[in-house]
């Protein structure tokens, strides 16, 4: 979804200007990019913790 947003901001036109040229749109995309990066980090970290639990825990 993030990639679609960036693509649209580069192609969409409003008031005769590309949408991505508006400061408010650029700011929101920057915020979204940070949130996507943080979410990816959380998912990767969780995956690694689960993998470590599976392969290092002692069977009962």
DATAWO-V840405 format. One record per residue. N is the residue number from 1. OMEGA is omega in whole degrees, 0 to 359 (999 if undefined). D_CENTER is the distance of its C-alpha to the mean C-alpha in whole Angstrom. Layout:
BEGIN
N|OMEGA|D_CENTER ; N|OMEGA|D_CENTER
END
This chain:
BEGIN
1|179|8 ; 2|180|6 ; 3|177|9 ; 4|179|11 ; 5|180|11 ; 6|179|11 ; 7|180|14 ; 8|180|16 ; 9|179|16 ; 10|184|17 ; 11|184|20 ; 12|181|21 ; 13|176|24 ; 14|181|25 ; 15|178|28 ; 16|180|29 ; 17|173|25 ; 18|181|22 ; 19|181|20 ; 20|179|17 ; 21|180|20 ; 22|185|20 ; 23|182|20 ; 24|179|18 ; 25|179|16 ; 26|179|15 ; 27|180|14 ; 28|178|12 ; 29|178|10 ; 30|178|10 ; 31|180|9 ; 32|179|6 ; 33|177|5 ; 34|179|7 ; 35|179|5 ; 36|179|2 ; 37|179|5 ; 38|180|7 ; 39|178|7 ; 40|179|7 ; 41|180|10 ; 42|180|11 ; 43|180|11 ; 44|179|13 ; 45|179|15 ; 46|178|16 ; 47|180|17 ; 48|178|19 ; 49|178|21 ; 50|179|22 ; 51|179|23 ; 52|178|25 ; 53|182|27 ; 54|187|28 ; 55|181|29 ; 56|182|31 ; 57|179|32 ; 58|178|36 ; 59|181|37 ; 60|999|39
END
